[in-house]
Amino acid sequence: MSKTEFQADHYEHLYPVGIEYQYWQIARNKTLLKVVKKYCQPGDRILEVGCGRGDVLRYFRQHGIDCWGVELADQVPLLEDMKDYIQIGVDANTLPEDFRHSIKVITLFDVIEHLPDPTVFLNELKQNFPNLRHFIITVPACQEIWSNYDEFNGHYRRYNLNMMKEQSSAISAELLANRFFFKMLYLPARILLSIKKQRNTVLKGPKPGFARLLHRFIANVSIIIDAIFPASFKGSSVLSVLKLK
């Protein structure tokens, strides 16, 4: 699992000040919260494995979700108000036994693409979290839009729906949901790669005022497009829910 941990420059490039107001972050958080509320029972304790700074974690907790985080990297610029809910420099499988037994759902948001063998990792989590019912997983999608951005992030692969179906079968899980999202980004990504061949790996948070309003609008448009088009219509990400047997 050598590529699991982000390094300091990843956080500096990908999580600058104000990034939570960027359209991708807004749309992603809203989409993930909706899925969690659909597939999780009220009061379920959730563990976000590979939680980074705690951006999604904070959004979930703000909406009443009992969510905790663990991050393998040991140098993470945690969000100040999330420090009490995240353990860094820790393998999820080594968390205290009573805590592991309390977890009903594990989320892996853009995590398993960093692993050479996700099946081994997911099976370890199944074994060490005996009351676990669901994995909720997001991954970057469509190998044809592979770019320098994937290389910068240490990805091994981009996924499609069949690959997530196979991943579910590999750990003897039932696939409850499996769909592309960020569908509005697929075609622009292909066009960009055909013209420029490179993606910017340094992100910037939108400035207060009109820029943030515009990003909120774009996020809502993205969510609407994802809802209108069928699950199999290609997007830049895949979202899957796996029920453990």
Protein Blocks (a to p, Z undefined) as FASTA:
>chain_A
ZZmpccfklmmmmmcghklmpfklmmmmmmmmmmmmmmpcehiacddehklnolmmmmmm
mnopacddddfbfcdcddfklmmmccehiafklgcfklmmmpmbdcdehkllmpfblmlm
mmmmmmmmmkbfbdcddddehjklgcfklmmnopabdcdfklmmmmmmmnopacfbdcde
hkllmmmmmmmmmmnopacfbdcdddehjklmmmmmmmmmmmmmmmmpcfklccfbdcdd
dddZZ
